[in-house]
């Protein structure tokens, strides 16, 4: 029997985060943690109280999963909310010190960076334990809820980005943006998101069962969506733009998975226009239900995304062998190769996205070919194990930085 390939000299990792640990955040935390543990590394997690990323997920929507006290904190006026974030360094610092006092064999503190957090870097430097920050957020990016203490947040961020041993960015475009804003930063690694092939695999029988469950017939082509119904993902606008063309393309069905702020208006629109037979809205589902729903899809659309992010759902589509149609933001272009592992439309041009979905829906062999190539790419380069192997090599390079 083969034993896990231990990754010397990494024995124990402390994973620290200040997120709610749900939805996409939880997927990423579990992906990294599980991959390290599979290689024989002990990983312990310090989270916000009540924010266990391994708790049973109830829904894709993180707002539906938040603890009452979290909802109360996020409802505070922006200045107070940011002061609470800053004050959390005291709580977090105490918990990290207690942990390190009980565990003398920690080889790495790995933190999912959050605004105003600095204490892990301070403690790591004082105790000569390497600290690597995984950067998914920054004071430099646009926010729906603008920062009140922007200068303070930027100053703290610049300080930690320069004093951490290393930084891991989710895209090259994001690293470029941060470097431009802050100048000199710690050594960095670009590590896109990932997906595990074994979790996103299904048999023809499972696909057939899922399609029957959702009333999908043989010969119908399914374009899927997975994620939050929020304005910046633009799934509502995509539905509005494609609606008039669906009846002329009865072979095409939309399977839209998730919920959020714009879900009720999309649901009302679908009902009002009699599109229930072609637009299937699942509502909230747990992350464990996602692979089953993906099994029914032939292609998937991402109407919009952040211009610096690495969408987890993109990798999950590709891992399932589902051909993605996505905006040509630079981080997505770093992953999707046009006409090889997916198709790209000009970001913000939803008419182009609609046209591409309609065009591709008439060529099932091409969908299958691209989907298979996308899955092969994930299997070869973009599973979570690939990420942690790169991380361990990076840690070796920067531990004395």
C-alpha positions as a printed NumPy array, in Angstrom:
array([[  0.   ,   0.   ,   0.   ],
       [  1.424,   3.384,  -0.996],
       [  1.818,   5.923,   1.777],
       [  1.199,   9.639,   1.266],
       [  4.238,  11.433,  -0.066],
       [  5.385,  13.466,   2.942],
       [  6.779,  16.852,   2.022],
       [  9.897,  17.454,   4.146],
       [ 10.664,  19.614,   5.963],
       [  7.017,  20.648,   6.366],
       [  5.531,  18.871,   9.385],
       [  2.916,  21.206,  10.856],
       [  1.117,  24.195,   9.344],
       [ -1.068,  26.705,  11.141],
       [ -3.752,  27.958,   8.745],
       [ -5.209,  31.251,   9.952],
       [ -8.119,  33.114,   8.392],
       [-10.679,  35.759,   9.327],
       [-13.341,  34.856,   6.777],
       [-16.7  ,  33.219,   7.422],
       [-15.186,  30.056,   5.957],
       [-18.249,  29.356,   3.832],
       [-19.131,  29.158,   0.14 ],
       [-16.126,  29.835,  -2.122],
       [-13.918,  30.776,   0.837],
       [-14.587,  27.403,   2.433],
       [-13.927,  25.564,  -0.825],
       [-10.496,  27.17 ,  -1.098],
       [ -9.568,  26.627,   2.546],
       [-10.587,  22.971,   2.412],
       [ -8.807,  22.491,  -0.91 ],
       [ -5.449,  23.649,   0.454],
       [ -5.88 ,  21.981,   3.847],
       [ -7.01 ,  18.616,   2.492],
       [ -4.191,  18.537,  -0.062],
       [ -1.565,  19.216,   2.614],
       [ -3.031,  16.587,   4.928],
       [ -3.083,  14.053,   2.098],
       [  0.684,  14.531,   1.833],
       [  1.223,  13.784,   5.522],
       [  1.351,  17.368,   6.82 ],
       [ -0.485,  18.229,  10.047],
       [ -2.691,  21.277,   9.484],
       [ -4.555,  23.11 ,  12.243],
       [ -6.969,  25.948,  11.524],
       [ -7.653,  29.063,  13.571],
       [-10.873,  30.679,  12.366],
       [-13.315,  33.294,  13.493],
       [-15.334,  31.812,  16.371],
       [-18.108,  29.785,  14.752],
       [-16.562,  29.979,  11.278],
       [-15.476,  26.381,  10.775],
       [-14.809,  25.754,   7.059],
       [-15.495,  22.053,   7.661],
       [-18.967,  22.6  ,   9.114],
       [-21.685,  21.159,   6.885],
       [-22.414,  23.817,   4.243],
       [-26.099,  24.636,   3.984],
       [-26.05 ,  26.752,   0.887],
       [-23.938,  28.4  ,  -1.75 ],
       [-24.894,  31.804,  -0.369],
       [-22.519,  32.826,   2.455],
       [-25.046,  35.369,   3.74 ],
       [-27.425,  32.505,   4.485],
       [-24.713,  30.638,   6.406],
       [-23.386,  33.448,   8.591],
       [-23.735,  33.275,  12.373],
       [-26.061,  35.909,  13.902],
       [-23.148,  37.799,  15.459],
       [-21.399,  37.927,  12.08 ],
       [-24.503,  39.431,  10.495],
       [-24.625,  41.994,  13.313],
       [-20.985,  42.978,  12.812],
       [-21.367,  43.345,   9.037],
       [-24.416,  45.563,   9.574],
       [-22.389,  48.103,  11.552],
       [-21.673,  51.507,   9.986],
       [-18.518,  51.262,   7.887],
       [-16.188,  53.145,  10.298],
       [-17.2  ,  50.911,  13.223],
       [-17.006,  47.774,  11.1  ],
       [-13.43 ,  48.569,  10.088],
       [-12.436,  49.334,  13.679],
       [-13.794,  45.927,  14.712],
       [-11.686,  44.354,  11.95 ],
       [ -8.616,  46.163,  13.263],
       [ -9.364,  45.228,  16.882],
       [ -9.614,  41.565,  15.925],
       [ -5.81 ,  41.527,  15.786],
       [ -5.866,  41.422,  19.6  ],
       [ -8.139,  38.366,  19.67 ],
       [ -6.301,  36.643,  16.861],
       [ -2.901,  37.426,  18.324],
       [ -3.827,  35.856,  21.65 ],
       [ -5.145,  32.706,  19.952],
       [ -2.082,  32.34 ,  17.698],
       [  0.328,  32.787,  20.625],
       [ -1.571,  30.212,  22.685],
       [ -1.434,  27.759,  19.811],
       [  2.272,  28.271,  19.18 ],
       [  3.04 ,  27.839,  22.869],
       [  1.353,  24.43 ,  22.748],
       [  2.891,  23.392,  19.409],
       [  6.612,  23.973,  19.086],
       [  6.909,  22.173,  15.753],
       [  5.076,  24.669,  13.516],
       [  6.989,  25.079,  10.259],
       [  4.69 ,  27.593,   8.576],
       [  1.928,  30.067,   9.348],
       [ -0.279,  30.255,   6.277],
       [ -2.821,  33.069,   6.416],
       [ -5.644,  33.945,   4.083],
       [ -5.016,  37.678,   4.083],
       [ -7.752,  40.016,   5.279],
       [ -7.748,  43.799,   5.443],
       [ -6.319,  45.289,   8.656],
       [ -4.74 ,  41.979,   9.728],
       [ -1.087,  42.209,  10.716],
       [ -0.617,  40.232,  13.915],
       [  0.359,  36.906,  12.307],
       [  3.271,  38.592,  10.539],
       [  4.374,  40.268,  13.78 ],
       [  4.283,  36.982,  15.697],
       [  5.924,  35.   ,  12.927],
       [  8.797,  37.461,  12.677],
       [  9.265,  37.488,  16.456],
       [  9.313,  33.681,  16.666],
       [ 11.223,  33.124,  13.413],
       [  8.377,  31.106,  11.883],
       [  7.832,  31.728,   8.156],
       [  4.556,  33.483,   7.333],
       [  3.04 ,  33.203,   3.865],
       [ -0.034,  35.259,   3.038],
       [ -2.54 ,  34.04 ,   0.471],
       [ -3.813,  37.239,  -1.14 ],
       [ -7.409,  37.159,  -2.373],
       [ -8.267,  40.722,  -1.359],
       [ -6.583,  44.096,  -1.22 ],
       [ -7.213,  47.704,  -0.314],
       [ -6.33 ,  48.473,  -3.933],
       [ -9.458,  46.884,  -5.472],
       [-12.93 ,  48.289,  -6.034],
       [-15.369,  47.541,  -3.213],
       [-19.16 ,  47.616,  -3.161],
       [-18.755,  48.956,   0.382],
       [-15.934,  51.535,   0.064],
       [-13.32 ,  51.655,   2.803],
       [-13.708,  54.513,   5.275],
       [-10.134,  54.327,   6.566],
       [ -8.602,  53.687,   3.155],
       [ -5.227,  55.268,   3.946],
       [ -4.88 ,  53.238,   7.14 ],
       [ -5.875,  49.995,   5.401],
       [ -3.384,  50.698,   2.621],
       [ -0.596,  51.507,   5.079],
       [ -1.138,  48.283,   7.051],
       [ -1.382,  46.252,   3.866],
       [  1.864,  47.667,   2.507],
       [  3.578,  46.892,   5.803],
       [  2.478,  43.232,   5.919],
       [  3.055,  42.668,   2.199],
       [  6.648,  43.772,   2.683],
       [  7.333,  41.911,   5.935],
       [  5.674,  38.572,   5.279],
       [  8.104,  35.907,   4.116],
       [  6.076,  35.351,   0.97 ],
       [  2.818,  36.151,  -0.818],
       [  0.6  ,  33.853,  -2.873],
       [ -1.632,  35.569,  -5.443],
       [ -4.626,  34.031,  -7.222],
       [ -3.647,  35.589, -10.551],
       [ -0.754,  37.309, -12.237],
       [ -2.972,  40.298, -12.957],
       [ -3.707,  40.699,  -9.253],
       [ -0.017,  40.517,  -8.361],
       [  0.739,  43.181, -10.965],
       [ -1.952,  45.455,  -9.536],
       [ -0.7  ,  45.082,  -5.972],
       [  2.926,  45.579,  -7.006],
       [  2.018,  48.732,  -8.896],
       [  0.201,  50.106,  -5.841],
       [  2.739,  49.141,  -3.173],
       [  6.055,  49.013,  -5.004],
       [  8.441,  46.589,  -3.331],
       [  6.672,  43.559,  -1.805],
       [  7.79 ,  40.195,  -0.433],
       [  8.675,  37.385,  -2.864],
       [  5.513,  36.104,  -4.505],
       [  3.97 ,  33.093,  -6.194],
       [  0.99 ,  33.013,  -8.569],
       [ -1.249,  30.065,  -7.741],
       [ -4.6  ,  29.974,  -9.497],
       [ -7.517,  28.193,  -7.904],
       [ -8.039,  24.5  ,  -8.508],
       [-10.442,  21.563,  -8.373],
       [ -9.976,  17.887,  -7.636],
       [-10.843,  15.614, -10.529],
       [-12.061,  12.778,  -8.306],
       [-14.738,  14.985,  -6.736],
       [-15.928,  16.267, -10.1  ],
       [-16.309,  12.973, -11.907],
       [-19.556,  11.261, -12.838],
       [-20.725,   8.305, -14.89 ],
       [-23.085,   8.446, -17.88 ],
       [-25.707,   6.883, -15.603],
       [-25.336,   9.686, -13.043],
       [-25.62 ,  12.263, -15.81 ],
       [-28.78 ,  10.607, -17.119],
       [-30.32 ,  10.466, -13.631],
       [-29.608,  14.145, -12.992],
       [-31.093,  15.19 , -16.318],
       [-34.234,  13.152, -15.652],
       [-34.546,  14.738, -12.201],
       [-34.573,  18.218, -13.723],
       [-36.777,  17.325, -16.683],
       [-34.023,  17.501, -19.312],
       [-34.609,  15.391, -22.403],
       [-32.246,  13.665, -24.821],
       [-31.071,  16.063, -27.505],
       [-31.414,  19.122, -25.288],
       [-28.237,  21.102, -24.711],
       [-27.78 ,  22.507, -21.214],
       [-25.914,  25.721, -20.479],
       [-25.251,  26.003, -16.764],
       [-24.383,  28.699, -14.273],
       [-23.067,  28.161, -10.758],
       [-22.7  ,  30.879,  -8.161],
       [-24.252,  33.856,  -6.481],
       [-27.024,  35.912,  -8.037],
       [-25.433,  39.298,  -7.415],
       [-25.176,  42.349,  -9.699],
       [-21.437,  42.01 , -10.335],
       [-21.827,  38.436, -11.637],
       [-24.431,  39.686, -14.135],
       [-26.365,  36.417, -14.394],
       [-29.587,  38.429, -14.185],
       [-28.593,  40.59 , -17.148],
       [-27.559,  37.508, -19.117],
       [-31.003,  35.955, -18.593],
       [-32.754,  39.169, -19.652],
       [-30.683,  39.38 , -22.841],
       [-31.076,  35.756, -23.913],
       [-34.77 ,  35.481, -23.021],
       [-36.182,  36.658, -26.376],
       [-34.012,  34.16 , -28.244],
       [-34.742,  31.065, -26.194],
       [-38.07 ,  30.211, -27.824],
       [-36.363,  30.188, -31.229],
       [-33.84 ,  27.714, -29.785],
       [-36.006,  25.124, -28.01 ],
       [-33.088,  22.686, -27.795],
       [-31.278,  25.007, -25.361],
       [-31.946,  24.91 , -21.619],
       [-30.421,  27.058, -18.886],
       [-29.679,  25.379, -15.542],
       [-28.889,  28.141, -13.048],
       [-27.588,  27.053,  -9.645],
       [-27.474,  29.392,  -6.652],
       [-29.271,  32.347,  -5.147],
       [-28.624,  35.874,  -3.981],
       [-29.842,  39.453,  -4.199],
       [-30.99 ,  39.296,  -7.83 ],
       [-32.508,  35.804,  -7.639],
       [-36.083,  36.93 ,  -6.817],
       [-36.214,  39.323,  -9.779],
       [-34.83 ,  36.671, -12.14 ],
       [-37.362,  34.163, -10.841],
       [-40.194,  36.651, -11.312],
       [-38.972,  37.489, -14.824],
       [-38.807,  33.824, -15.831],
       [-42.331,  33.177, -14.566],
       [-43.788,  36.341, -16.091],
       [-42.348,  35.482, -19.511],
       [-43.308,  31.814, -19.418],
       [-39.715,  30.562, -19.57 ],
       [-39.963,  27.914, -16.84 ],
       [-39.462,  25.087, -19.35 ],
       [-36.163,  26.532, -20.597],
       [-34.779,  28.326, -17.558],
       [-34.387,  26.055, -14.532],
       [-33.648,  27.805, -11.241],
       [-32.472,  25.45 ,  -8.497],
       [-32.16 ,  28.024,  -5.731],
       [-29.715,  27.441,  -2.889],
       [-27.856,  24.143,  -2.77 ],
       [-25.003,  22.83 ,  -0.629],
       [-21.565,  22.561,  -2.175],
       [-21.793,  18.776,  -1.921],
       [-24.775,  18.864,  -4.3  ],
       [-22.866,  20.819,  -6.93 ],
       [-21.131,  17.918,  -8.733],
       [-24.485,  16.217,  -9.312],
       [-25.926,  19.342, -10.893],
       [-22.832,  19.893, -12.991],
       [-23.299,  16.389, -14.388],
       [-26.326,  17.621, -16.332],
       [-24.488,  20.465, -18.084],
       [-22.936,  20.546, -21.56 ],
       [-21.417,  24.002, -21.249],
       [-21.305,  26.737, -18.637],
       [-21.371,  30.506, -18.778],
       [-19.711,  33.076, -16.541],
       [-21.381,  36.342, -17.581],
       [-18.922,  38.392, -15.527],
       [-16.187,  38.085, -12.913],
       [-13.734,  40.259, -11.051],
       [-10.955,  41.626, -13.207],
       [ -8.345,  40.241, -10.791],
       [ -9.972,  37.074,  -9.445],
       [ -9.568,  33.389, -10.193],
       [-13.144,  32.021, -10.041],
       [-13.336,  28.633,  -8.3  ],
       [-16.446,  27.736, -10.3  ],
       [-14.464,  28.042, -13.549],
       [-12.128,  25.279, -12.39 ],
       [-15.037,  23.141, -11.227],
       [-16.714,  23.437, -14.627],
       [-13.496,  22.44 , -16.353],
       [-12.849,  19.566, -13.943],
       [-16.244,  18.144, -14.892],
       [-15.422,  18.323, -18.584],
       [-17.854,  21.19 , -19.117],
       [-16.8  ,  23.682, -21.784],
       [-16.689,  27.191, -20.238],
       [-17.759,  30.426, -21.922],
       [-16.243,  33.295, -19.968],
       [-15.24 ,  36.98 , -20.157],
       [-11.714,  37.706, -21.346],
       [-10.431,  39.206, -18.104],
       [ -6.685,  38.646, -17.817],
       [ -6.893,  36.172, -14.883],
       [ -9.316,  34.012, -16.88 ],
       [ -7.126,  34.239, -19.982],
       [ -4.281,  32.925, -17.82 ],
       [ -6.297,  29.703, -17.452],
       [ -8.633,  29.321, -20.45 ],
       [ -7.067,  28.921, -23.883],
       [ -9.388,  30.149, -26.639],
       [-10.868,  27.332, -28.692],
       [ -8.748,  24.795, -26.788],
       [-10.119,  24.631, -23.24 ],
       [-12.984,  27.11 , -23.573],
       [-14.246,  30.223, -25.317],
       [-13.841,  33.861, -24.341],
       [-16.001,  36.88 , -25.083],
       [-15.123,  40.533, -24.577],
       [-15.661,  41.368, -20.91 ],
       [-18.828,  43.398, -20.425],
       [-20.279,  42.441, -23.811],
       [-23.214,  40.253, -22.797],
       [-24.644,  40.319, -26.327],
       [-21.484,  38.537, -27.407],
       [-21.869,  36.063, -24.551],
       [-25.453,  35.31 , -25.598],
       [-24.435,  34.865, -29.228],
       [-21.616,  32.539, -28.256],
       [-23.891,  30.378, -26.087],
       [-26.438,  30.085, -28.902],
       [-23.767,  29.289, -31.482],
       [-22.043,  26.642, -29.375],
       [-25.346,  25.033, -28.399],
       [-25.672,  23.871, -32.012],
       [-22.343,  22.019, -31.996],
       [-22.423,  19.304, -29.342],
       [-19.272,  17.522, -30.643],
       [-17.287,  20.753, -30.2  ],
       [-18.652,  21.144, -26.661],
       [-17.55 ,  17.622, -25.828],
       [-14.102,  18.088, -27.371],
       [-13.423,  21.349, -25.541],
       [-14.836,  19.942, -22.305],
       [-12.537,  16.927, -22.456],
       [ -9.517,  19.156, -23.101],
       [-10.486,  21.39 , -20.171],
       [-10.756,  18.388, -17.867],
       [ -7.375,  17.071, -19.019],
       [ -5.807,  20.465, -18.25 ],
       [ -7.22 ,  20.452, -14.702],
       [ -6.088,  16.855, -14.136],
       [ -2.596,  17.703, -15.332],
       [ -1.961,  21.124, -13.822],
       [ -4.707,  22.525, -11.666],
       [ -5.647,  20.124,  -8.893],
       [ -5.178,  21.245,  -5.294],
       [ -2.152,  18.964,  -4.966],
       [ -0.438,  20.98 ,  -7.702],
       [ -1.012,  24.108,  -5.633],
       [  0.422,  22.749,  -2.402],
       [  3.465,  21.246,  -4.122],
       [  4.216,  24.71 ,  -5.499],
       [  3.524,  26.202,  -2.063],
       [  5.965,  23.879,  -0.307],
       [  8.694,  24.655,  -2.838],
       [  7.968,  28.357,  -2.389],
       [  8.149,  28.072,   1.394],
       [ 11.599,  26.489,   1.094],
       [ 12.75 ,  29.413,  -1.045],
       [ 11.441,  32.188,   1.236],
       [ 11.68 ,  30.755,   4.768],
       [ 14.782,  32.815,   5.544],
       [ 13.553,  35.942,   3.772]])
